Amino acid sequence: MTGLLIGCANSNDLMGSLNPNGVGAKKYDEAYLKTTIIRGKTTKSQISQLFGPPMQEAADSDTITNWTYVKSEEGVEKYMNLAHRFVSPETGGQIAQVSSHVSNAQGTLNEVGSVTSGKTTRQGIVLTIYFENDVVQNYSVAR
């Protein structure tokens, strides 16, 4: 497990390395979302292709729905949480330490990327996309 995490740490997108859609943590980055989601044009089908199925779907009416993606339920974090179910408490503690180091490394990579590109990026942990008639009307990223 540690070897896998160390290998992932060398990529610019830790969460994307285990995400079948290859987007991973990018979908929680507001700068990425601004260039990817066009309000009033991007469709539910396009969002599904980009980000995969949502963690949660809710309908306010026949035409108004929202999809929610939760960072802790995917990528490395998903597998780390799953691993806790099958290991001893001692190993679970070690996994938690490794997870903390990976999270810190990803934060550092994000900061270095924002400094070298001259841009400040904000990473969230919950992405909610609001649709009307299967077209994006709005989205929000929360911490």
Long-range contacts (C-beta under 8 A, 24 or more apart in sequence): 1-83, 1-95, 1-98, 2-98, 5-76, 5-98, 5-99, 5-102, 8-76, 8-102, 9-102, 9-105, 9-106, 12-109, 12-113, 14-75, 14-76, 14-102, 14-105, 14-106, 14-109, 15-71, 15-74, 15-75, 15-76, 15-77, 15-106, 16-75, 17-75, 17-76, 18-75, 18-76, 18-78, 18-79, 19-52, 19-74, 19-75, 20-52, 21-49, 21-50, 21-51, 21-52, 23-50, 23-51, 23-52, 24-74, 24-75, 25-71, 25-75, 25-106, 25-123, 27-51, 27-69, 27-127, 28-69, 28-71, 28-123, 28-124, 28-125, 28-126, 28-127, 28-141, 29-121, 29-122, 29-123, 29-124, 30-121, 30-122, 30-124, 30-141, 31-119, 31-121, 31-122, 33-127, 33-139, 33-141, 37-129, 37-136, 37-139, 38-136, 39-136, 39-137, 39-138, 39-139, 40-135, 40-136, 40-137, 41-135, 41-136, 42-135, 42-136, 43-134, 43-135, 43-136, 44-131, 44-134, 44-135, 44-136, 45-134, 47-129, 47-136, 51-127, 54-129, 63-132, 63-133, 64-130, 64-131, 64-132, 65-130, 65-131, 65-134, 66-128, 66-129, 66-130, 66-131, 67-128, 67-129, 67-131, 68-126, 68-127, 68-128, 68-129, 69-126, 69-127, 69-128, 69-129, 70-125, 70-126, 71-124, 71-125, 71-126, 72-125, 76-102
